[in-house]
Amino acid sequence: MVRVKRGKAAGRKKRKKITAAKGFRGGLRTQNRRRNQALTKAKVHATKGRRQKKRDMRRLWIARISAAAKMLGSSYSKLIFILKQNKIDLNRKSLAEMAANHFEDFKKLFEGLKA
């Protein structure tokens, strides 16, 4: 078999990891094995963070809808129940946007459901 020299390819691969580890402190940036471990762990945490962000946003939307519903004399669960009964498919993101920034429209929607 022919011998393959990987000088440039290996160098590029290493340079990519060095760039990714920019901002790490001490040996986590300079030592190869520790750098690789730190990068692997960082990727794991980044994945967890993206999942967590989705949960946090949903909780925020529910809190905003709940606060707006309480201002109108109802509760979050009753509002969602009435929406489902009337077959209105508004997701929580758009309801929260309406409750926070367009309260008059939210109020109209709410009063239209009650009747």
PECOR-V865429 format. One record per residue. N is the residue number from 1. RES is the residue in one small letter. PHI is phi in whole degrees, -180 to 180 (* if undefined). D_FIRST is the distance of its C-alpha to the first C-alpha in Angstrom with 2 decimals. Layout:
n->N res->RES phi->PHI d_first->D_FIRST
n->N res->RES phi->PHI d_first->D_FIRST
This chain:
n->1 res->m phi->* d_first->0.00
n->2 res->v phi->-81 d_first->3.74
n->3 res->r phi->-78 d_first->6.41
n->4 res->v phi->-111 d_first->9.12
n->5 res->k phi->-94 d_first->12.61
n->6 res->r phi->-108 d_first->15.18
n->7 res->g phi->-51 d_first->18.33
n->8 res->k phi->-70 d_first->20.42
n->9 res->a phi->-64 d_first->19.45
n->10 res->a phi->-65 d_first->20.11
n->11 res->g phi->-63 d_first->23.23
n->12 res->r phi->-63 d_first->24.56
n->13 res->k phi->-62 d_first->24.09
n->14 res->k phi->-67 d_first->25.94
n->15 res->r phi->-61 d_first->28.58
n->16 res->k phi->-61 d_first->29.28
n->17 res->k phi->-70 d_first->30.04
n->18 res->i phi->-63 d_first->32.16
n->19 res->t phi->-64 d_first->34.14
n->20 res->a phi->-66 d_first->34.66
n->21 res->a phi->-88 d_first->35.95
n->22 res->k phi->-61 d_first->38.51
n->23 res->g phi->101 d_first->41.86
n->24 res->f phi->-71 d_first->40.64
n->25 res->r phi->-105 d_first->42.44
n->26 res->g phi->64 d_first->41.31
n->27 res->g phi->-65 d_first->38.11
n->28 res->l phi->-65 d_first->37.41
n->29 res->r phi->-96 d_first->36.58
n->30 res->t phi->-97 d_first->35.04
n->31 res->q phi->-93 d_first->33.08
n->32 res->n phi->-57 d_first->29.73
n->33 res->r phi->-64 d_first->30.13
n->34 res->r phi->-65 d_first->33.79
n->35 res->r phi->-63 d_first->33.15
n->36 res->n phi->-62 d_first->30.67
n->37 res->q phi->-65 d_first->33.23
n->38 res->a phi->-65 d_first->36.03
n->39 res->l phi->-66 d_first->34.31
n->40 res->t phi->-61 d_first->33.58
n->41 res->k phi->-66 d_first->37.21
n->42 res->a phi->-63 d_first->38.48
n->43 res->k phi->-66 d_first->36.80
n->44 res->v phi->-62 d_first->38.41
n->45 res->h phi->-65 d_first->41.78
n->46 res->a phi->-64 d_first->41.44
n->47 res->t phi->-64 d_first->40.94
n->48 res->k phi->-60 d_first->43.96
n->49 res->g phi->-64 d_first->45.94
n->50 res->r phi->-66 d_first->45.42
n->51 res->r phi->-67 d_first->46.68
n->52 res->q phi->-63 d_first->49.56
n->53 res->k phi->-60 d_first->50.61
n->54 res->k phi->-63 d_first->51.23
n->55 res->r phi->-64 d_first->53.47
n->56 res->d phi->-63 d_first->55.32
n->57 res->m phi->-65 d_first->56.07
n->58 res->r phi->-62 d_first->57.45
n->59 res->r phi->-62 d_first->59.68
n->60 res->l phi->-64 d_first->60.92
n->61 res->w phi->-60 d_first->61.76
n->62 res->i phi->-63 d_first->63.65
n->63 res->a phi->-63 d_first->65.58
n->64 res->r phi->-67 d_first->66.62
n->65 res->i phi->-64 d_first->67.72
n->66 res->s phi->-62 d_first->69.58
n->67 res->a phi->-63 d_first->71.42
n->68 res->a phi->-67 d_first->72.48
n->69 res->a phi->-65 d_first->73.62
n->70 res->k phi->-66 d_first->75.69
n->71 res->m phi->-65 d_first->77.36
n->72 res->l phi->-97 d_first->78.44
n->73 res->g phi->84 d_first->79.75
n->74 res->s phi->-135 d_first->77.03
n->75 res->s phi->-126 d_first->73.86
n->76 res->y phi->-60 d_first->70.19
n->77 res->s phi->-65 d_first->70.02
n->78 res->k phi->-66 d_first->73.15
n->79 res->l phi->-63 d_first->71.86
n->80 res->i phi->-63 d_first->68.53
n->81 res->f phi->-63 d_first->70.50
n->82 res->i phi->-66 d_first->72.83
n->83 res->l phi->-60 d_first->69.96
n->84 res->k phi->-66 d_first->68.35
n->85 res->q phi->-63 d_first->71.73
n->86 res->n phi->-86 d_first->72.26
n->87 res->k phi->56 d_first->68.75
n->88 res->i phi->-100 d_first->67.82
n->89 res->d phi->-98 d_first->64.05
n->90 res->l phi->-100 d_first->63.82
n->91 res->n phi->-79 d_first->60.94
n->92 res->r phi->-66 d_first->61.56
n->93 res->k phi->-63 d_first->59.92
n->94 res->s phi->-72 d_first->62.35
n->95 res->l phi->-64 d_first->65.29
n->96 res->a phi->-66 d_first->64.59
n->97 res->e phi->-61 d_first->64.34
n->98 res->m phi->-65 d_first->67.65
n->99 res->a phi->-66 d_first->69.26
n->100 res->a phi->-82 d_first->68.22
n->101 res->n phi->-110 d_first->68.69
n->102 res->h phi->-134 d_first->70.93
n->103 res->f phi->-65 d_first->73.31
n->104 res->e phi->-63 d_first->76.04
n->105 res->d phi->-66 d_first->73.76
n->106 res->f phi->-62 d_first->72.66
n->107 res->k phi->-64 d_first->76.35
n->108 res->k phi->-61 d_first->77.14
n->109 res->l phi->-59 d_first->74.37
n->110 res->f phi->-63 d_first->75.63
n->111 res->e phi->-69 d_first->79.24
n->112 res->g phi->-66 d_first->78.33
n->113 res->l phi->-75 d_first->76.69
n->114 res->k phi->-63 d_first->79.68
n->115 res->a phi->-71 d_first->82.12
